[in-house]
């Protein structure tokens, strides 16, 4: 289990399990631009964001 802390669009911190988060993005936010909300945090999900999470998971 690989965890990291992400800053949302408003600067709030959220700890996530990278594999679970990436799996969720691939299932629910695979293409286009959408918003992911979790525990009061909000993330704009686009190609750049998906690539960032994928690279973090590969480290």
C-alpha positions in Angstrom: 0.0 0.0 0.0 1.6 3.2 -1.2 0.1 6.4 0.3 0.7 10.0 -0.5 -0.7 13.3 0.5 -2.3 15.4 -2.3 -3.3 19.0 -2.1 -6.7 19.7 -3.6 -7.8 22.6 -5.7 -8.3 24.7 -2.6 -5.0 23.7 -0.9 -6.5 21.2 1.5 -4.5 18.1 2.2 -5.8 14.5 1.7 -3.9 11.3 2.3 -4.7 8.7 -0.4 -3.7 5.2 -1.3 -2.3 5.7 -4.8 -3.4 2.4 -6.2 -7.0 2.8 -5.0 -7.1 6.4 -6.1 -5.7 5.6 -9.5 -8.2 2.6 -9.9 -11.0 5.0 -9.0 -9.9 7.6 -11.5 -9.6 4.9 -14.2 -13.2 3.7 -13.5 -15.0 7.0 -12.9 -12.9 9.8 -14.4 -11.1 8.0 -17.3 -11.6 10.7 -19.9 -12.4 14.4 -20.2 -12.6 16.8 -17.4 -14.5 16.1 -14.2 -14.4 16.8 -10.5 -13.5 14.2 -7.9 -14.6 15.0 -4.3 -13.5 13.1 -1.2 -13.6 13.9 2.5 -14.3 17.6 1.8 -11.5 17.9 -0.8 -12.1 18.6 -4.5 -9.9 17.8 -7.4 -10.2 18.8 -11.1 -9.5 15.6 -13.0 -8.0 16.1 -16.4 -5.3 14.4 -18.5 -2.6 16.3 -16.6 -3.9 15.2 -13.2 -4.3 11.6 -14.3 -0.7 11.6 -15.6 0.5 13.1 -12.3 -1.2 10.3 -10.2 0.0 7.6 -12.6 3.6 8.8 -12.3 3.4 9.0 -8.5 2.1 5.5 -8.4 5.0 4.2 -10.6 7.7 5.6 -8.3 
